[in-house]
Amino acid sequence: MRRRRNYRVRPNKAGSAMGVVAGAIFVGIGLFVVIPAFGPFGILWTLMAAAMTGYNIYIMVSGKGIYNVEMEEETYPGPAAGQGIAGVEERLQTLQRLYDQRLITREEYDRKRQEILAEKW
């Protein structure tokens, strides 16, 4: 059985922090070099650098994703009779792998883990 699912994509905090640093550097360059030398272009440069910095600060502190990705995934009703603990273990490992790859949130991970563990082995 296939179903479509939305995943929230978030950059890591280190990447956003690097964006903040780079944006701040470009704002400084804009204020002290580009505006005095190029006038209106320097203002545009500085505004764009400030927007880049603000965007990265927002992403870094909000913890929210920046866009959704819709994916099709295979779903299975559960382990077949006779699989028992091995089937549950495999599903938990798959769930952990999805969480480690940041394809699901912590809340989704915890909810699905409880569902798997609540099923009759």
C-alpha positions in Angstrom: 0.0 0.0 0.0 1.3 3.4 -0.9 0.5 6.7 0.7 1.7 10.3 0.3 3.2 12.1 3.3 4.5 15.6 3.9 7.8 16.0 5.6 9.1 19.3 7.0 12.6 20.1 6.0 14.8 22.1 8.3 18.4 23.2 7.9 20.7 22.5 10.8 21.6 25.2 13.3 25.3 25.2 12.3 24.3 26.0 8.6 22.0 28.8 9.8 24.7 30.2 12.1 27.2 30.3 9.2 24.5 32.2 7.1 24.2 34.7 10.0 27.9 35.3 10.1 28.2 35.6 6.3 25.2 37.9 6.2 26.7 40.1 8.9 30.0 40.3 7.0 28.2 41.3 3.8 26.1 44.0 5.7 29.4 45.4 7.0 31.0 45.4 3.5 27.8 47.0 2.2 27.8 49.8 4.8 31.5 50.6 4.7 32.6 49.8 1.2 29.8 49.3 -1.3 27.4 52.2 -0.4 30.2 54.8 -0.4 31.6 53.5 -3.7 28.4 52.6 -5.6 25.6 54.5 -4.0 22.1 53.0 -4.9 23.7 49.6 -5.8 25.3 49.7 -2.3 22.0 50.3 -0.7 20.5 47.3 -2.6 23.5 45.2 -1.6 23.2 46.0 2.0 19.4 45.5 2.1 19.8 42.0 0.5 22.6 41.1 2.9 20.4 42.2 5.9 17.5 40.1 4.5 19.8 37.1 4.2 21.0 37.6 7.8 17.4 38.1 9.1 16.2 34.9 7.3 19.0 32.8 8.8 18.4 34.2 12.3 14.8 33.3 11.9 15.6 29.7 10.8 18.2 29.3 13.5 16.0 30.4 16.4 12.5 29.2 15.3 13.2 25.5 14.9 10.6 25.4 12.1 11.2 23.9 8.7 11.5 26.1 5.7 9.5 24.0 3.2 7.5 20.8 2.9 8.5 17.8 0.8 5.8 15.4 -0.3 7.0 11.8 -0.6 5.3 8.6 -1.5 6.1 5.7 0.9 5.3 2.1 1.2 3.3 1.3 4.3 2.8 -2.2 5.8 -0.1 -3.2 8.0 2.3 -4.7 10.5 4.5 -7.8 10.9 3.0 -11.0 9.4 2.0 -13.8 11.8 5.1 -15.6 13.0 7.4 -12.6 12.7 6.9 -11.6 16.3 9.6 -9.7 17.9 11.8 -9.7 14.8 9.2 -7.8 12.8 8.8 -5.3 15.6 12.5 -4.9 15.9 12.9 -4.3 12.1 10.1 -1.7 12.2 11.7 0.1 15.1 15.0 0.2 13.3 13.4 1.6 10.2 11.7 4.2 12.4 15.0 5.2 14.1 16.6 5.5 10.7 13.9 7.9 9.5 14.4 10.0 12.6 18.2 10.0 12.3 17.9 11.2 8.7 15.6 14.0 9.9 12.7 12.8 7.7 10.3 12.7 10.7 10.0 14.9 13.8 10.6 13.8 17.3 6.8 13.9 18.0 6.1 11.7 14.9 8.9 9.3 16.0 7.5 9.0 19.6 3.9 8.5 18.4 4.8 5.8 15.9 7.1 4.1 18.3 4.3 3.8 20.8 2.0 2.4 18.1 4.5 -0.2 17.2 5.1 -1.2 20.8 1.4 -1.3 21.5 0.8 -3.9 18.8 0.4 -7.5 19.8 3.6 -9.4 19.1 
